[in-house]
Amino acid sequence: MLNTAEQAIHRNALSLPCHRAAHYLPLWRDRAVSAEKNRRLSSDTFDELFTEGLLDLVSPLAPITHTGNWPTLVESARIAARACPSTGWMLALVGGHGSIIRRLPSTCIDQLYNDGPRPLFVSASTSADSLLSFEPEGIRVDGRWRFSSGIEDATWLMLNAPCLTHPEAAHTPRFLVLVPANEVEKLETWDSCGMAATGSHDVMTSGLVVPDDRVFALHEVFAQNLFALTPDYIDRSPLVPYLTTSIVGPLLGCAEGALAAFVATFNGPMMMKDPRISEQAAHSAAQLYSAELLYDSLITRLHEAGVNDWVLDTQHLLQLKRDRAYLAQQCVQIVRRLVERLGASSLAACNPLQRHWRDIQAMAAHRDVAWYEAMQASGEAILRSSIVNAPET
């Protein structure tokens, strides 16, 4: 197998946390089968993620650095996904929620950490039944909320939606509310073939009132704040580009893990029997190298913007969205090519390459790397620009 533990670490990431993640790859690889079967990560894996500080890289407990911890979060998620994509996903997305929590008032942060230093902050998407309504003491939360990755191990659930009855509704498009995870009903809805171990179940809330001290204007939390007294740019920069780009870590790591599993399967005498195996290994390695360069570019662009307190304009944001979607498609193509070379004997649920294939498809379906929307928006901007800049005749 390719020695994934010794692959180069992104230059903007801190090496120590990344090496800690690499140290656990054999354990996470061994647990991947049972994690997929149980549809959640093991408590041992969560213990390791917390003990090594990997889930706190951008949380209020993050170590202080002069260059920021966000690249380290994405890179450690990439490393973890080589062995278990669901573990990488939990790091990048759920671990990334800490960057939201650290922007809240200190009194709220203290409340969220009251039960101990290991809270897990998860989120959920709105559905047609999701509803926020104003109450004198806060906001009432009702309805069904979808795809809450990590909800079975969560301590807090972050939800956001419009609240049309709120007095500030005209100035606040969406409100962020924080709900204790033990106060919501967890629905057994996550039966996806891919990323099964993320446990991304739906949740149901009924008449749950969230007090004002856990209700915030979402756009204010996510906005640029140059007055934040912190050396980490994740507190100062507009947050959305960082949250939406973190997904590239587990995507790329999943493809890298798939190539490593392919090499382990076909290395030796089997390679000599069919020259197409060598061709496909080389083709996928070349395409993976291209995806790694794009990954490097995405992380570097956002890191440099953060360090220099730059606000990316619409054109640059569209380019980020386009390049995330392109990277995701490249990773899908890499794994598809490798899977197509497998014989019937490999069509087993426990086969690591098959698992990477299931997982990469689920990750690539995420809205932050949706192909059509990203390419359409970017293409329209390119065409508008060509019209504006066209010489007069």
KOLSEMI-710759 format. One record per residue (C-alpha): residue number from 1; residue in three letters; x negated, y, z. Coordinates in steps of 0.02 Angstrom, whole numbers, padded with zeros to 5 digits. Layout:
BEGIN
r drenza NUM; baba Ala; u X; v Y; w Z $
...
END
This chain:
BEGIN
r drenza 1; baba Met; u 00000; v 00000; w 00000 $
r drenza 2; baba Leu; u -00056; v 00179; w -00031 $
r drenza 3; baba Asn; u -00128; v 00251; w 00128 $
r drenza 4; baba Thr; u 00007; v 00381; w 00157 $
r drenza 5; baba Ala; u -00063; v 00423; w 00328 $
r drenza 6; baba Glu; u -00219; v 00497; w 00247 $
r drenza 7; baba Gln; u -00138; v 00601; w 00109 $
r drenza 8; baba Ala; u -00182; v 00785; w 00108 $
r drenza 9; baba Ile; u -00084; v 00900; w 00223 $
r drenza 10; baba His; u -00015; v 01063; w 00156 $
r drenza 11; baba Arg; u -00140; v 01202; w 00187 $
r drenza 12; baba Asn; u -00013; v 01311; w 00279 $
r drenza 13; baba Ala; u 00038; v 01172; w 00399 $
r drenza 14; baba Leu; u -00044; v 01139; w 00567 $
r drenza 15; baba Ser; u -00141; v 00978; w 00557 $
r drenza 16; baba Leu; u -00113; v 00912; w 00734 $
r drenza 17; baba Pro; u 00077; v 00892; w 00727 $
r drenza 18; baba Cys; u 00063; v 00818; w 00552 $
r drenza 19; baba His; u -00065; v 00691; w 00612 $
r drenza 20; baba Arg; u 00051; v 00649; w 00757 $
r drenza 21; baba Ala; u 00191; v 00614; w 00633 $
r drenza 22; baba Ala; u 00074; v 00507; w 00527 $
r drenza 23; baba His; u 00025; v 00407; w 00681 $
r drenza 24; baba Tyr; u 00205; v 00344; w 00699 $
r drenza 25; baba Leu; u 00230; v 00292; w 00518 $
r drenza 26; baba Pro; u 00206; v 00105; w 00550 $
r drenza 27; baba Leu; u 00335; v 00109; w 00690 $
r drenza 28; baba Trp; u 00461; v 00211; w 00591 $
r drenza 29; baba Arg; u 00437; v 00099; w 00440 $
r drenza 30; baba Asp; u 00470; v -00056; w 00546 $
r drenza 31; baba Arg; u 00628; v 00022; w 00620 $
r drenza 32; baba Ala; u 00699; v 00083; w 00455 $
r drenza 33; baba Val; u 00796; v -00077; w 00421 $
r drenza 34; baba Ser; u 00881; v -00081; w 00590 $
r drenza 35; baba Ala; u 00911; v 00107; w 00587 $
r drenza 36; baba Glu; u 01001; v 00090; w 00421 $
r drenza 37; baba Lys; u 01102; v -00057; w 00485 $
r drenza 38; baba Asn; u 01149; v 00033; w 00647 $
r drenza 39; baba Arg; u 01182; v 00194; w 00549 $
r drenza 40; baba Arg; u 01079; v 00298; w 00672 $
r drenza 41; baba Leu; u 00899; v 00319; w 00726 $
r drenza 42; baba Ser; u 00842; v 00226; w 00879 $
r drenza 43; baba Ser; u 00820; v 00309; w 01048 $
r drenza 44; baba Asp; u 00635; v 00264; w 01036 $
r drenza 45; baba Thr; u 00618; v 00368; w 00878 $
r drenza 46; baba Phe; u 00703; v 00517; w 00960 $
r drenza 47; baba Asp; u 00590; v 00497; w 01111 $
r drenza 48; baba Glu; u 00438; v 00504; w 00998 $
r drenza 49; baba Leu; u 00503; v 00654; w 00900 $
r drenza 50; baba Phe; u 00533; v 00751; w 01061 $
r drenza 51; baba Thr; u 00377; v 00693; w 01152 $
r drenza 52; baba Glu; u 00265; v 00747; w 01009 $
r drenza 53; baba Gly; u 00356; v 00913; w 00993 $
r drenza 54; baba Leu; u 00409; v 00879; w 00814 $
r drenza 55; baba Leu; u 00592; v 00922; w 00844 $
r drenza 56; baba Asp; u 00539; v 01083; w 00929 $
r drenza 57; baba Leu; u 00423; v 01153; w 00796 $
r drenza 58; baba Val; u 00540; v 01301; w 00763 $
r drenza 59; baba Ser; u 00645; v 01293; w 00921 $
r drenza 60; baba Pro; u 00634; v 01413; w 01070 $
r drenza 61; baba Leu; u 00504; v 01291; w 01139 $
r drenza 62; baba Ala; u 00391; v 01303; w 00985 $
r drenza 63; baba Pro; u 00206; v 01334; w 01014 $
r drenza 64; baba Ile; u 00152; v 01512; w 00977 $
r drenza 65; baba Thr; u 00050; v 01531; w 00818 $
r drenza 66; baba His; u -00008; v 01678; w 00714 $
r drenza 67; baba Thr; u 00049; v 01604; w 00548 $
r drenza 68; baba Gly; u 00216; v 01521; w 00588 $
r drenza 69; baba Asn; u 00272; v 01342; w 00615 $
r drenza 70; baba Trp; u 00395; v 01322; w 00471 $
r drenza 71; baba Pro; u 00271; v 01243; w 00347 $
r drenza 72; baba Thr; u 00224; v 01118; w 00483 $
r drenza 73; baba Leu; u 00406; v 01071; w 00507 $
r drenza 74; baba Val; u 00430; v 01037; w 00321 $
r drenza 75; baba Glu; u 00265; v 00945; w 00304 $
r drenza 76; baba Ser; u 00296; v 00834; w 00456 $
r drenza 77; baba Ala; u 00468; v 00791; w 00384 $
r drenza 78; baba Arg; u 00385; v 00747; w 00219 $
r drenza 79; baba Ile; u 00264; v 00631; w 00309 $
r drenza 80; baba Ala; u 00401; v 00547; w 00410 $
r drenza 81; baba Ala; u 00508; v 00518; w 00255 $
r drenza 82; baba Arg; u 00372; v 00412; w 00176 $
r drenza 83; baba Ala; u 00416; v 00278; w 00303 $
r drenza 84; baba Cys; u 00597; v 00320; w 00347 $
r drenza 85; baba Pro; u 00687; v 00455; w 00248 $
r drenza 86; baba Ser; u 00821; v 00472; w 00382 $
r drenza 87; baba Thr; u 00688; v 00516; w 00510 $
r drenza 88; baba Gly; u 00618; v 00646; w 00391 $
r drenza 89; baba Trp; u 00793; v 00715; w 00365 $
r drenza 90; baba Met; u 00821; v 00730; w 00552 $
r drenza 91; baba Leu; u 00659; v 00827; w 00569 $
r drenza 92; baba Ala; u 00687; v 00947; w 00425 $
r drenza 93; baba Leu; u 00871; v 00987; w 00444 $
r drenza 94; baba Val; u 00916; v 00952; w 00625 $
r drenza 95; baba Gly; u 00746; v 01006; w 00689 $
r drenza 96; baba Gly; u 00762; v 01161; w 00580 $
r drenza 97; baba His; u 00917; v 01215; w 00675 $
r drenza 98; baba Gly; u 00803; v 01272; w 00814 $
r drenza 99; baba Ser; u 00758; v 01422; w 00707 $
r drenza 100; baba Ile; u 00939; v 01479; w 00726 $
r drenza 101; baba Ile; u 00947; v 01448; w 00913 $
r drenza 102; baba Arg; u 00789; v 01549; w 00948 $
r drenza 103; baba Arg; u 00871; v 01703; w 00871 $
r drenza 104; baba Leu; u 01012; v 01704; w 00998 $
r drenza 105; baba Pro; u 01012; v 01808; w 01158 $
r drenza 106; baba Ser; u 00903; v 01738; w 01297 $
r drenza 107; baba Thr; u 01055; v 01717; w 01409 $
r drenza 108; baba Cys; u 01134; v 01602; w 01280 $
r drenza 109; baba Ile; u 00972; v 01505; w 01254 $
r drenza 110; baba Asp; u 00959; v 01477; w 01441 $
r drenza 111; baba Gln; u 01136; v 01409; w 01441 $
r drenza 112; baba Leu; u 01099; v 01291; w 01297 $
r drenza 113; baba Tyr; u 00946; v 01223; w 01386 $
r drenza 114; baba Asn; u 01032; v 01206; w 01556 $
r drenza 115; baba Asp; u 01045; v 01018; w 01542 $
r drenza 116; baba Gly; u 00861; v 00992; w 01510 $
r drenza 117; baba Pro; u 00722; v 01029; w 01385 $
r drenza 118; baba Arg; u 00781; v 00907; w 01251 $
r drenza 119; baba Pro; u 00941; v 00975; w 01175 $
r drenza 120; baba Leu; u 00980; v 00921; w 00997 $
r drenza 121; baba Phe; u 01070; v 01052; w 00891 $
r drenza 122; baba Val; u 01172; v 00984; w 00746 $
r drenza 123; baba Ser; u 01291; v 01066; w 00624 $
r drenza 124; baba Ala; u 01443; v 01019; w 00521 $
r drenza 125; baba Ser; u 01523; v 01087; w 00363 $
r drenza 126; baba Thr; u 01698; v 01156; w 00348 $
r drenza 127; baba Ser; u 01842; v 01058; w 00272 $
r drenza 128; baba Ala; u 02015; v 01109; w 00214 $
r drenza 129; baba Asp; u 02073; v 01082; w 00394 $
r drenza 130; baba Ser; u 01938; v 01184; w 00482 $
r drenza 131; baba Leu; u 02005; v 01335; w 00574 $
r drenza 132; baba Leu; u 01939; v 01471; w 00687 $
r drenza 133; baba Ser; u 02065; v 01585; w 00772 $
r drenza 134; baba Phe; u 02044; v 01731; w 00891 $
r drenza 135; baba Glu; u 02081; v 01716; w 01077 $
r drenza 136; baba Pro; u 02057; v 01854; w 01208 $
r drenza 137; baba Glu; u 01921; v 01750; w 01291 $
r drenza 138; baba Gly; u 01834; v 01691; w 01132 $
r drenza 139; baba Ile; u 01871; v 01589; w 00976 $
r drenza 140; baba Arg; u 01981; v 01436; w 00964 $
r drenza 141; baba Val; u 01910; v 01294; w 00858 $
r drenza 142; baba Asp; u 02026; v 01172; w 00773 $
r drenza 143; baba Gly; u 02022; v 01044; w 00634 $
r drenza 144; baba Arg; u 01901; v 00929; w 00549 $
r drenza 145; baba Trp; u 01718; v 00970; w 00517 $
r drenza 146; baba Arg; u 01615; v 00864; w 00399 $
r drenza 147; baba Phe; u 01444; v 00782; w 00383 $
r drenza 148; baba Ser; u 01369; v 00814; w 00554 $
r drenza 149; baba Ser; u 01198; v 00731; w 00540 $
r drenza 150; baba Gly; u 01138; v 00670; w 00710 $
r drenza 151; baba Ile; u 01304; v 00699; w 00799 $
r drenza 152; baba Glu; u 01293; v 00537; w 00898 $
r drenza 153; baba Asp; u 01135; v 00598; w 00985 $
r drenza 154; baba Ala; u 01177; v 00784; w 00988 $
r drenza 155; baba Thr; u 01200; v 00896; w 01138 $
r drenza 156; baba Trp; u 01264; v 01050; w 01045 $
r drenza 157; baba Leu; u 01363; v 01071; w 00884 $
r drenza 158; baba Met; u 01348; v 01228; w 00778 $
r drenza 159; baba Leu; u 01498; v 01274; w 00672 $
r drenza 160; baba Asn; u 01531; v 01423; w 00561 $
r drenza 161; baba Ala; u 01683; v 01483; w 00466 $
r drenza 162; baba Pro; u 01787; v 01641; w 00438 $
r drenza 163; baba Cys; u 01902; v 01695; w 00580 $
r drenza 164; baba Leu; u 02034; v 01801; w 00494 $
r drenza 165; baba Thr; u 02124; v 01846; w 00656 $
r drenza 166; baba His; u 01969; v 01914; w 00742 $
r drenza 167; baba Pro; u 01962; v 02104; w 00770 $
r drenza 168; baba Glu; u 01791; v 02107; w 00684 $
r drenza 169; baba Ala; u 01846; v 02000; w 00537 $
r drenza 170; baba Ala; u 01830; v 02144; w 00414 $
r drenza 171; baba His; u 01646; v 02164; w 00457 $
r drenza 172; baba Thr; u 01603; v 01982; w 00492 $
r drenza 173; baba Pro; u 01629; v 01860; w 00348 $
r drenza 174; baba Arg; u 01587; v 01708; w 00456 $
r drenza 175; baba Phe; u 01568; v 01674; w 00641 $
r drenza 176; baba Leu; u 01442; v 01554; w 00719 $
r drenza 177; baba Val; u 01509; v 01457; w 00869 $
r drenza 178; baba Leu; u 01416; v 01335; w 00981 $
r drenza 179; baba Val; u 01515; v 01188; w 01050 $
r drenza 180; baba Pro; u 01457; v 01055; w 01174 $
r drenza 181; baba Ala; u 01446; v 00893; w 01074 $
r drenza 182; baba Asn; u 01533; v 00797; w 01212 $
r drenza 183; baba Glu; u 01689; v 00903; w 01189 $
r drenza 184; baba Val; u 01723; v 00850; w 01009 $
r drenza 185; baba Glu; u 01793; v 00688; w 00941 $
r drenza 186; baba Lys; u 01667; v 00594; w 00835 $
r drenza 187; baba Leu; u 01747; v 00506; w 00687 $
r drenza 188; baba Glu; u 01671; v 00347; w 00613 $
r drenza 189; baba Thr; u 01668; v 00415; w 00436 $
r drenza 190; baba Trp; u 01487; v 00401; w 00380 $
r drenza 191; baba Asp; u 01483; v 00247; w 00268 $
r drenza 192; baba Ser; u 01366; v 00313; w 00135 $
r drenza 193; baba Cys; u 01248; v 00188; w 00053 $
r drenza 194; baba Gly; u 01106; v 00315; w 00065 $
r drenza 195; baba Met; u 01037; v 00405; w 00217 $
r drenza 196; baba Ala; u 01143; v 00290; w 00324 $
r drenza 197; baba Ala; u 01033; v 00312; w 00478 $
r drenza 198; baba Thr; u 01070; v 00499; w 00490 $
r drenza 199; baba Gly; u 01241; v 00456; w 00565 $
r drenza 200; baba Ser; u 01321; v 00604; w 00475 $
r drenza 201; baba His; u 01497; v 00576; w 00541 $
r drenza 202; baba Asp; u 01641; v 00700; w 00536 $
r drenza 203; baba Val; u 01704; v 00775; w 00699 $
r drenza 204; baba Met; u 01875; v 00834; w 00756 $
r drenza 205; baba Thr; u 01913; v 00980; w 00871 $
r drenza 206; baba Ser; u 02083; v 01023; w 00944 $
r drenza 207; baba Gly; u 02118; v 01186; w 01034 $
r drenza 208; baba Leu; u 01940; v 01202; w 01095 $
r drenza 209; baba Val; u 01905; v 01380; w 01153 $
r drenza 210; baba Val; u 01725; v 01439; w 01137 $
r drenza 211; baba Pro; u 01687; v 01587; w 01252 $
r drenza 212; baba Asp; u 01620; v 01751; w 01182 $
r drenza 213; baba Asp; u 01444; v 01719; w 01247 $
r drenza 214; baba Arg; u 01431; v 01574; w 01123 $
r drenza 215; baba Val; u 01509; v 01666; w 00975 $
r drenza 216; baba Phe; u 01402; v 01767; w 00852 $
r drenza 217; baba Ala; u 01414; v 01854; w 00685 $
r drenza 218; baba Leu; u 01327; v 01731; w 00568 $
r drenza 219; baba His; u 01256; v 01863; w 00451 $
r drenza 220; baba Glu; u 01176; v 01955; w 00596 $
r drenza 221; baba Val; u 01091; v 01799; w 00662 $
r drenza 222; baba Phe; u 01022; v 01756; w 00490 $
r drenza 223; baba Ala; u 00970; v 01932; w 00440 $
r drenza 224; baba Gln; u 00795; v 02004; w 00433 $
r drenza 225; baba Asn; u 00738; v 02077; w 00600 $
r drenza 226; baba Leu; u 00573; v 02168; w 00586 $
r drenza 227; baba Phe; u 00587; v 02222; w 00767 $
r drenza 228; baba Ala; u 00580; v 02045; w 00835 $
r drenza 229; baba Leu; u 00437; v 02041; w 00961 $
r drenza 230; baba Thr; u 00359; v 01878; w 00903 $
r drenza 231; baba Pro; u 00211; v 01828; w 00794 $
r drenza 232; baba Asp; u 00314; v 01693; w 00704 $
r drenza 233; baba Tyr; u 00396; v 01757; w 00546 $
r drenza 234; baba Ile; u 00540; v 01633; w 00566 $
r drenza 235; baba Asp; u 00610; v 01760; w 00692 $
r drenza 236; baba Arg; u 00590; v 01910; w 00576 $
r drenza 237; baba Ser; u 00627; v 01848; w 00401 $
r drenza 238; baba Pro; u 00797; v 01821; w 00320 $
r drenza 239; baba Leu; u 00828; v 01642; w 00375 $
r drenza 240; baba Val; u 00931; v 01563; w 00236 $
r drenza 241; baba Pro; u 00788; v 01532; w 00110 $
r drenza 242; baba Tyr; u 00691; v 01436; w 00243 $
r drenza 243; baba Leu; u 00839; v 01331; w 00301 $
r drenza 244; baba Thr; u 00889; v 01285; w 00124 $
r drenza 245; baba Thr; u 00712; v 01245; w 00066 $
r drenza 246; baba Ser; u 00666; v 01130; w 00211 $
r drenza 247; baba Ile; u 00753; v 00988; w 00119 $
r drenza 248; baba Val; u 00607; v 00973; w -00004 $
r drenza 249; baba Gly; u 00501; v 00892; w 00132 $
r drenza 250; baba Pro; u 00602; v 00732; w 00153 $
r drenza 251; baba Leu; u 00642; v 00728; w -00033 $
r drenza 252; baba Leu; u 00460; v 00725; w -00084 $
r drenza 253; baba Gly; u 00412; v 00608; w 00057 $
r drenza 254; baba Cys; u 00546; v 00485; w 00005 $
r drenza 255; baba Ala; u 00476; v 00479; w -00172 $
r drenza 256; baba Glu; u 00299; v 00459; w -00106 $
r drenza 257; baba Gly; u 00355; v 00316; w 00004 $
r drenza 258; baba Ala; u 00440; v 00233; w -00144 $
r drenza 259; baba Leu; u 00281; v 00236; w -00247 $
r drenza 260; baba Ala; u 00184; v 00164; w -00100 $
r drenza 261; baba Ala; u 00312; v 00022; w -00085 $
r drenza 262; baba Phe; u 00302; v -00011; w -00273 $
r drenza 263; baba Val; u 00113; v -00023; w -00268 $
r drenza 264; baba Ala; u 00122; v -00142; w -00120 $
r drenza 265; baba Thr; u 00246; v -00252; w -00214 $
r drenza 266; baba Phe; u 00155; v -00264; w -00381 $
r drenza 267; baba Asn; u -00028; v -00250; w -00333 $
r drenza 268; baba Gly; u -00131; v -00404; w -00374 $
r drenza 269; baba Pro; u -00091; v -00548; w -00495 $
r drenza 270; baba Met; u 00083; v -00484; w -00537 $
r drenza 271; baba Met; u 00008; v -00325; w -00610 $
r drenza 272; baba Met; u -00094; v -00428; w -00735 $
r drenza 273; baba Lys; u 00059; v -00521; w -00799 $
r drenza 274; baba Asp; u 00151; v -00367; w -00860 $
r drenza 275; baba Pro; u 00056; v -00213; w -00922 $
r drenza 276; baba Arg; u 00217; v -00110; w -00910 $
r drenza 277; baba Ile; u 00195; v -00112; w -00722 $
r drenza 278; baba Ser; u 00032; v -00016; w -00737 $
r drenza 279; baba Glu; u 00110; v 00107; w -00859 $
r drenza 280; baba Gln; u 00258; v 00141; w -00744 $
r drenza 281; baba Ala; u 00146; v 00161; w -00592 $
r drenza 282; baba Ala; u 00040; v 00288; w -00686 $
r drenza 283; baba His; u 00191; v 00379; w -00757 $
r drenza 284; baba Ser; u 00271; v 00394; w -00586 $
r drenza 285; baba Ala; u 00107; v 00447; w -00504 $
r drenza 286; baba Ala; u 00087; v 00585; w -00633 $
r drenza 287; baba Gln; u 00265; v 00645; w -00609 $
r drenza 288; baba Leu; u 00243; v 00638; w -00421 $
r drenza 289; baba Tyr; u 00087; v 00745; w -00436 $
r drenza 290; baba Ser; u 00189; v 00873; w -00533 $
r drenza 291; baba Ala; u 00323; v 00870; w -00398 $
r drenza 292; baba Glu; u 00191; v 00893; w -00263 $
r drenza 293; baba Leu; u 00127; v 01050; w -00352 $
r drenza 294; baba Leu; u 00303; v 01120; w -00358 $
r drenza 295; baba Tyr; u 00325; v 01078; w -00173 $
r drenza 296; baba Asp; u 00163; v 01169; w -00135 $
r drenza 297; baba Ser; u 00225; v 01320; w -00231 $
r drenza 298; baba Leu; u 00392; v 01325; w -00140 $
r drenza 299; baba Ile; u 00313; v 01316; w 00033 $
r drenza 300; baba Thr; u 00177; v 01440; w -00012 $
r drenza 301; baba Arg; u 00297; v 01569; w -00084 $
r drenza 302; baba Leu; u 00406; v 01569; w 00071 $
r drenza 303; baba His; u 00258; v 01563; w 00190 $
r drenza 304; baba Glu; u 00175; v 01714; w 00107 $
r drenza 305; baba Ala; u 00340; v 01808; w 00106 $
r drenza 306; baba Gly; u 00359; v 01775; w 00292 $
r drenza 307; baba Val; u 00181; v 01821; w 00340 $
r drenza 308; baba Asn; u 00194; v 01984; w 00243 $
r drenza 309; baba Asp; u 00374; v 02025; w 00295 $
r drenza 310; baba Trp; u 00433; v 02026; w 00115 $
r drenza 311; baba Val; u 00618; v 02014; w 00076 $
r drenza 312; baba Leu; u 00639; v 01909; w -00080 $
r drenza 313; baba Asp; u 00748; v 01988; w -00213 $
r drenza 314; baba Thr; u 00888; v 01900; w -00307 $
r drenza 315; baba Gln; u 00773; v 01842; w -00447 $
r drenza 316; baba His; u 00652; v 01758; w -00326 $
r drenza 317; baba Leu; u 00794; v 01678; w -00229 $
r drenza 318; baba Leu; u 00865; v 01606; w -00390 $
r drenza 319; baba Gln; u 00693; v 01539; w -00434 $
r drenza 320; baba Leu; u 00682; v 01453; w -00265 $
r drenza 321; baba Lys; u 00852; v 01375; w -00290 $
r drenza 322; baba Arg; u 00806; v 01319; w -00468 $
r drenza 323; baba Asp; u 00640; v 01245; w -00415 $
r drenza 324; baba Arg; u 00718; v 01151; w -00267 $
r drenza 325; baba Ala; u 00844; v 01071; w -00385 $
r drenza 326; baba Tyr; u 00709; v 01030; w -00513 $
r drenza 327; baba Leu; u 00599; v 00950; w -00380 $
r drenza 328; baba Ala; u 00746; v 00845; w -00321 $
r drenza 329; baba Gln; u 00780; v 00781; w -00497 $
r drenza 330; baba Gln; u 00597; v 00740; w -00523 $
r drenza 331; baba Cys; u 00596; v 00637; w -00363 $
r drenza 332; baba Val; u 00753; v 00545; w -00416 $
r drenza 333; baba Gln; u 00677; v 00504; w -00585 $
r drenza 334; baba Ile; u 00518; v 00439; w -00504 $
r drenza 335; baba Val; u 00609; v 00318; w -00391 $
r drenza 336; baba Arg; u 00732; v 00264; w -00527 $
r drenza 337; baba Arg; u 00588; v 00217; w -00642 $
r drenza 338; baba Leu; u 00508; v 00111; w -00506 $
r drenza 339; baba Val; u 00670; v 00024; w -00459 $
r drenza 340; baba Glu; u 00707; v -00020; w -00640 $
r drenza 341; baba Arg; u 00548; v -00125; w -00645 $
r drenza 342; baba Leu; u 00604; v -00234; w -00498 $
r drenza 343; baba Gly; u 00673; v -00406; w -00533 $
r drenza 344; baba Ala; u 00831; v -00486; w -00467 $
r drenza 345; baba Ser; u 00739; v -00558; w -00318 $
r drenza 346; baba Ser; u 00712; v -00383; w -00251 $
r drenza 347; baba Leu; u 00897; v -00339; w -00244 $
r drenza 348; baba Ala; u 00902; v -00353; w -00055 $
r drenza 349; baba Ala; u 00962; v -00220; w 00064 $
r drenza 350; baba Cys; u 00802; v -00235; w 00168 $
r drenza 351; baba Asn; u 00687; v -00204; w 00020 $
r drenza 352; baba Pro; u 00598; v -00039; w 00060 $
r drenza 353; baba Leu; u 00600; v 00021; w -00121 $
r drenza 354; baba Gln; u 00786; v -00011; w -00133 $
r drenza 355; baba Arg; u 00812; v 00086; w 00028 $
r drenza 356; baba His; u 00711; v 00234; w -00040 $
r drenza 357; baba Trp; u 00818; v 00226; w -00196 $
r drenza 358; baba Arg; u 00979; v 00234; w -00095 $
r drenza 359; baba Asp; u 00911; v 00374; w 00012 $
r drenza 360; baba Ile; u 00841; v 00484; w -00128 $
r drenza 361; baba Gln; u 01010; v 00485; w -00215 $
r drenza 362; baba Ala; u 01099; v 00539; w -00057 $
r drenza 363; baba Met; u 00973; v 00678; w -00024 $
r drenza 364; baba Ala; u 00981; v 00741; w -00203 $
r drenza 365; baba Ala; u 01170; v 00759; w -00185 $
r drenza 366; baba His; u 01147; v 00893; w -00052 $
r drenza 367; baba Arg; u 01216; v 01064; w -00100 $
r drenza 368; baba Asp; u 01047; v 01150; w -00074 $
r drenza 369; baba Val; u 00975; v 01054; w -00222 $
r drenza 370; baba Ala; u 01133; v 01041; w -00330 $
r drenza 371; baba Trp; u 01072; v 01038; w -00510 $
r drenza 372; baba Tyr; u 01211; v 01121; w -00610 $
r drenza 373; baba Glu; u 01242; v 01268; w -00493 $
r drenza 374; baba Ala; u 01057; v 01307; w -00476 $
r drenza 375; baba Met; u 01019; v 01295; w -00661 $
r drenza 376; baba Gln; u 01173; v 01391; w -00715 $
r drenza 377; baba Ala; u 01137; v 01537; w -00597 $
r drenza 378; baba Ser; u 00953; v 01543; w -00645 $
r drenza 379; baba Gly; u 00991; v 01527; w -00830 $
r drenza 380; baba Glu; u 01119; v 01665; w -00827 $
r drenza 381; baba Ala; u 00993; v 01780; w -00742 $
r drenza 382; baba Ile; u 00862; v 01739; w -00875 $
r drenza 383; baba Leu; u 00985; v 01775; w -01016 $
r drenza 384; baba Arg; u 01045; v 01938; w -00938 $
r drenza 385; baba Ser; u 00864; v 01992; w -00919 $
r drenza 386; baba Ser; u 00827; v 01956; w -01102 $
r drenza 387; baba Ile; u 00976; v 02063; w -01155 $
r drenza 388; baba Val; u 00926; v 02209; w -01044 $
r drenza 389; baba Asn; u 00744; v 02202; w -01103 $
r drenza 390; baba Ala; u 00783; v 02177; w -01287 $
r drenza 391; baba Pro; u 00708; v 02314; w -01398 $
r drenza 392; baba Glu; u 00830; v 02432; w -01480 $
r drenza 393; baba Thr; u 00855; v 02412; w -01666 $
END
